[in-house]
Amino acid sequence: MKVGILSNQYIYILQIKFMEKLLVVNNVSKVYGDYKALNNVSIEVEKGSIFGLLGPNGAGKTTLIRIINQITLPDSGSVILDGEPLQPHHVKYIGYLPEERGLYKTMKVGEQALYLAQLKGLSKQEAKERLKYWFDRLQIGDWWDKKIQELSKGMAQKIQFVVTVLHKPKLLIFDEPFSGFDPINANIIKDEILKLRDDGATVIFSTHRMESVEEMCDHIALIYKSNKILDGKLIDIKRQYRSNMFEIGLITPNHAAISASLMEKFEVFPATFKSINDELQYKVKVPDSVATNDFVNYLTSQGQLTHFVEVIPSASDIFIETIQKN
Amino acid sequence: MNHLSLIIKREYLTKVRNKSFIIMTFLSPFIFVGIFALVAYLSSLNSDTVRKISILDETGLFADEFNSSPHMQYKILQNITLEAAKKEAEIEEIYGLLFIPKTENLEDLSKKITFYSEDSPSLSMMSDINNMLETRVNTLKLKEAGIDSETIKSLHIDINTNQETFKGKETSKLGSGLKLIFGGVAGYLLFMFIIIYGNMIMRSVIEEKTSRVIEVIISSVKPRVLLLGKIFGTTLAGIAQFLVWVVLILVLMTVVTSIFGVDAASASPSQQIMENSIDGGTQQVLHDVMLEINNLPILNLIVMFILFFVGGYLLYASLYASVGAAVDSETDTQQFMMPILMPLVLAVYVGFFTVMDNPHGTVSQVFSYIPFTSPVVMLMRIPFGVPVWQQIISVVILFGSFIGMVWFAAKIYRVGILMYGKKPTYKEIFKWLKY
């Protein structure tokens, strides 16, 4: 009896722990022959967030995504979806847009979308209604009877996107979702992803396009050479990577003297930004010992301060810097 | 299971709606019957031509033996030299010249008879001429020995051994012939079916990879279910096509034979036997054939034909599917085709040589248990009477191997899809099994 109660409590605690997390990956490893694709990787994805899974080519991202999709099984470690260990029936809660993607070329758009939706467990009627909604929404209704081979790549990508989200999955996994789209359509898809998130879906997002990471992700993890080397909220990571660097513009009669004294006191890097003044432009690294206000006071005492901005590390900078460190 | 029926339905519909599939379904019987009619027509033309052959017989012993037939006209030459006869033959466009020189005795004759012609004569015509000469020489020799031909004829007795099993069931040579025909047709049918539709399954398994839809599909269904669905769907399309072929060919054949007469129909072996039998004498033979057919274990044959046909086909289909699973494109399949075709060809050889020779010998028995050869070999053995327990064991092994093969193919598939653009080796495939 006692054991029973204990284990019930344990499960309860586990449930509480996982309640806010839609997906928990625990110490997952995967070896292909002599090649270690993943080494003890753990991630936690919060409900309703957009999670950026980053890393250079061949780092192991796709292997991790395939494990979450149950395409391959991990050698060790566990995956928990919505509080339950991953099971075959979970596929209907996941929508996956793989990087290597395509559709049956000789099948008609409508038939194909219906087929794929039914494989995800929708009834034919339900699938039809939802397809109509999405086709109207993306204004692609008149493609229904066309064969995929008659469509352009971007058009086929739109169909692929609809098919991925049609069964209203709790977890959406997009691997390079914007490749093949022109900027207008990429924006449409981006807005749709954000809307899906607002409607309650959780998104895992794997891409090399850092500007979209910057725009969309709440949380990122960086995988490099089969290991996770960085993980956290994007804003926290940015704070962690801030370098107390400031971009300044200073109008002063004596360029040379001021420059010399700046360089003597601080680490100074050249900077260029758009301005209508003829001014000194520098990036200055301020040591921790100097308060920002003191630095500003110093600058105003030297001339007229026209520009003062903290340099925030971009996702791209963080990506490159972290990988170079490892 | 819902997934399985969805996949089967899709596979079936895609195949059946495919334009080239439809064209092949309806065109093939026409091509087949067309070629058949052409051959029948040409050979009827061929047999209409009359061949003239002149005979220069210096011995004078053979002149009466050569009776002209509708296809052969013989002309006996007399008082003319060989050279002159040759020249005459060329001028008069005579097909050939048979020269029989005068010799000391009949033994010497055996190697001295020569046939002259423009080009080399057909084998059947030469053996006809040889037979005629041989019969005549033999009769002459017997006469020399003091036995006249009438006595020889009256001494000749045809023996027809009656066959009966210990349990008193009558068997006959005719029955054995029928059994061989049944086994042969069944084996051949299976062989053709596997060759035609195995490739189709392989291509269909590769389809998901070339169109890159594989990862989307495989994130919804298990590879095993996908493979099974593809095998069943394609098979159903194959059966539909096969049925159309059979019906169309039967109809067209009836039309063609009614145009060309019985000649064309005589090319199919079963009818040939019927016809020979009718030629051979009476309707009695036809009656015997019907009786023999009734003597065969019909129910057993039909049930086992279906089981072995389906099982054998599915096993090979899953082999083809594993090849499709291992490669990226059709061009890479060559190296794996050989090991599939080998056991199939072996089965047909064992069936046609060993089983015909000795249906219950050790070799026949062993090969009727090995799943890759059992469909053909066992089907050929069953008409000769195989204990039911042996048949059941063989069927169980066959279907067990089919399930195992699908598992194997699914395993390869799961790994094979993740490796793009690389031609796998056997060693690598073996390694994949352990992933």
Boltz contact constraints between the chains, C-beta under 6 A:
constraints:
  - contact:
      token1: [A, 33]
      token2: [B, 431]
      max_distance: 6.0
  - contact:
      token1: [A, 69]
      token2: [B, 219]
      max_distance: 6.0
  - contact:
      token1: [A, 71]
      token2: [B, 218]
      max_distance: 6.0
  - contact:
      token1: [A, 71]
      token2: [B, 219]
      max_distance: 6.0
  - contact:
      token1: [A, 91]
      token2: [B, 220]
      max_distance: 6.0
  - contact:
      token1: [A, 96]
      token2: [B, 219]
      max_distance: 6.0
  - contact:
      token1: [A, 98]
      token2: [B, 215]
      max_distance: 6.0
  - contact:
      token1: [A, 100]
      token2: [B, 212]
      max_distance: 6.0
  - contact:
      token1: [A, 100]
      token2: [B, 215]
      max_distance: 6.0
  - contact:
      token1: [A, 101]
      token2: [B, 212]
      max_distance: 6.0
  - contact:
      token1: [A, 102]
      token2: [B, 211]
      max_distance: 6.0
  - contact:
      token1: [A, 102]
      token2: [B, 212]
      max_distance: 6.0
  - contact:
      token1: [A, 102]
      token2: [B, 213]
      max_distance: 6.0
  - contact:
      token1: [A, 103]
      token2: [B, 213]
      max_distance: 6.0
  - contact:
      token1: [A, 104]
      token2: [B, 211]
      max_distance: 6.0
  - contact:
      token1: [A, 104]
      token2: [B, 213]
      max_distance: 6.0
  - contact:
      token1: [A, 105]
      token2: [B, 211]
      max_distance: 6.0
  - contact:
      token1: [A, 115]
      token2: [B, 10]
      max_distance: 6.0
  - contact:
      token1: [A, 118]
      token2: [B, 6]
      max_distance: 6.0
  - contact:
      token1: [A, 119]
      token2: [B, 220]
      max_distance: 6.0
  - contact:
      token1: [A, 119]
      token2: [B, 221]
      max_distance: 6.0
  - contact:
      token1: [A, 120]
      token2: [B, 220]
      max_distance: 6.0
